[in-house]
């Protein structure tokens, strides 16, 4: 089941949204809120996978709510205004629905969220299996195979990571916290050197006091991880 919250400051719109959600068998409505601040309090207490969200609301708007969250669930925006569509997609929302929303269009958006939900959990399950040869990550609605021995370094960018591979000039970009990927990588093959960088040990060519090199590429080494580098060079 996908746990969801409905947020809309218009009572009739919120009632209709709840009714639509009740028609989708894989959705579990956790709460219905008439403002974003109430929803935030609920999210702090229990996990939520999906938020159905109006944009124009008093106080904290829907877009501001998305921007305020560091760990983001999926969002489906439901609004009377088309003009926010581009901004919504720039915030990586799952779908954007314009009121009045037909039931078939609503269900289509829900199935899109279901597909993303299943891909996300399939990716986590593959990594959790601790297969030291390869794993899969979600990239634009597909699962992309990553060979562990091919990873030169991983770069963290807020909620996303870039996986830089020896075999490709273009990094693989996926939505995943650095901590998640760090915990699953083989500790003997990878080393954390910075809050934004994890490096494949076999690709390190030289080390300085505050940086290291992969061929001509220089990456910073922060003070917090300097002991790990020292332990590496002491071997």
N, C-alpha and C positions, 0 to 999 in steps of 0.2 A: 504493500500500500504506500502511496505517496501522501505524506502528511502536508496539509496546506492551510493557509490562512487567507481569508477574504477581507479586503480593506476598501471601503468606500464611504464617504461622508453623506451620501444621499440614501435615506432609508429604503426607498423603493428599489433603487439599483442594488443595494446590498442584499435585499431580500431575494431579488431575481438571481443574483450571483450565487447565493446559497442554494437556491432551487436547482440551478444548472449543475452545480458541483455534486448535488445529491444524485444526479442522473448518470454520473460517470463512475463505474464500478471500482476503479483502482484509486480513487481519491478519498482521503479521509480528512474531513474538515476539522481542524483543531480549534479554530476560533473565527468569529466574524467581528470585525472592528470598524468603528466609524471614524477612526483617526490613526495616524501612523505611530504616534507615541505609545498608544495602548498596545499596538502590535509589537513594538520593540520590547516592551516589558514581558510579553508572552514568549517571544523568541529567546530571551535571556534564560527562561526557565525550562524550556523544552525544545527539542530539535524540530525544525521545520524544513521541508524539502522544496516547497513551492509557495509563492505568494502571488495571489491575484490582487492587482493594485491599481487604484485610480490615481491619476496624476494631480489634478487640481483639487487640493484639499487645504483647509485652513491649518495654520501652523506649519508642520513639516509636510512638504509636498511629496508625491510619490517618487519623483526623481531624486530629491534630497535624501529620502530614506535609502534608496539604493546606494547613493554615494557615501552615506554615513556608515554602511556596514562593511566590516573588514572581511568577514567570512560570509559569503553571499550564497543564498539558496537560488533556485531558479525563479525568475519573475515573468509573469504574463501581465502586461499593462492593458487595462481596459479603460478607455477614456472617450470623451465626446470630441476630442480635438485631434486632427490628423497631423497638426504642425509639429508635434513632439516626436514623431516617428523616428526621425534620423537620430535625435539625441538619445532616444530609447535604445536603438540598436547599437549606438556607440557605447552604451553601458552594458552591452551583451545580454539584453533581455531575450527570453526564449521566444516570445511572440508579442504582437501589438494588435489589439482589437479595438475597433472604433464602434462606440454605441450608436444605435442599438445593435447588439450582437445576436446574430442568428444562432440557434442551438447547434446546427451542424458545423458552423465556423468555430464555435466555442469548443466542441468536442475535438475538432481537428487540432486546435492549439493544445488541448490536453494530451493528445496522443504524441504530439511533438515533444512535450515535456516528458512523457513516459519513455520515449526513445532515448532522450538525453540522460534520464535517470538510470536507465538500464545500462547504457554505455559507460557511464561514470562508475557504477558499481562493478561492472565487468572488468574495468581497468584496475580498480582497487583489488579485486579478487585475484587478478593475474599477478599483480605485484606481490600481494600477500602470500602467494604460493611459494615465494622465495626461490623461484627458478633463477639460478645464477647465470644462465646463458642468454635469456631474453625476457622481455615483458611487453605488454601492449599499453599504449596511451591513447586517449580520445583526442582526435584532431578533426574538427569540422565534420562531426557526425560519423566519423569512421574510426576504427581501431587500427592504429599504426604499430607495427612490430619494431621494437628497439632491441638491437643486439648489444648486450652489456659491454662486451669487449670492444665495441665500436665507439663508445662514448668517450670523447676527449675531455669535455667539461660541460657542466650544467650551470646556466645563468638564471638567477631568480629576478623576476620583474613583477613585484606586487603579488597578485593572485596567480600569476603565470610563471612557467619556466621555459627556457630555451635549452634544448638538448643538442649540443654541437657534436656532430659525428665525424669520424675520420673519413667515412665513405661518401659524405655529401657536403657540398659547399653551402647548403641552405639548412639552417637549424630546424628541428622539429619543435613547434610551439604548442603547448598544452596547458590547460588550466589545472594547476596542482601546486600546493604549498611546497616550499623547499624542504621543510621538515619531513613531509610524507615520503618524498623520493629519497632523502638522505637515510631514513630509517630502514629502507628496503634494499639499498645497494650493498653489495659485499664490502665489508669494512676494510678488508685487506687490499682491495682494488681501487678504492676511492677515498679521498680526503677532503674535508671541509676546510677551506682556507679563508673564508670571508662570509658574511651573512648573505652575500649574493652569488657565491661561487663554490661549486664542488668540482674537484678535478680528478680525472683518471690518473692514478699514480704512474702507470706505464708510459704516459705521454709527457711527463715532466722532463724537460731537458736541462734546466738549470734553476738554481734557487738563490735569491738574494735575501737581505734582511727583511725587507718590506714587500717583496714581490717574488713571483716565480715565472718561468717561461715555458710555454709549449712552442717549441721552435722559436719563431720571432714574436709570437704573441705574449705580451706581458700582462699578468693578472695580479691584482693586489692581495697581499696577505695581511689581515688585520691582527692587532695585538692579541685578541682573544684566542686566535688559532695558532699563534706562533709556537707554542709548546708542542703541538701536534706535528708541525713541520720539523722542529728540532728532533723529535723522536724518530721521524722518518729518516732524517739524514744520519742519525746515530747508528742505524742498522748496518 
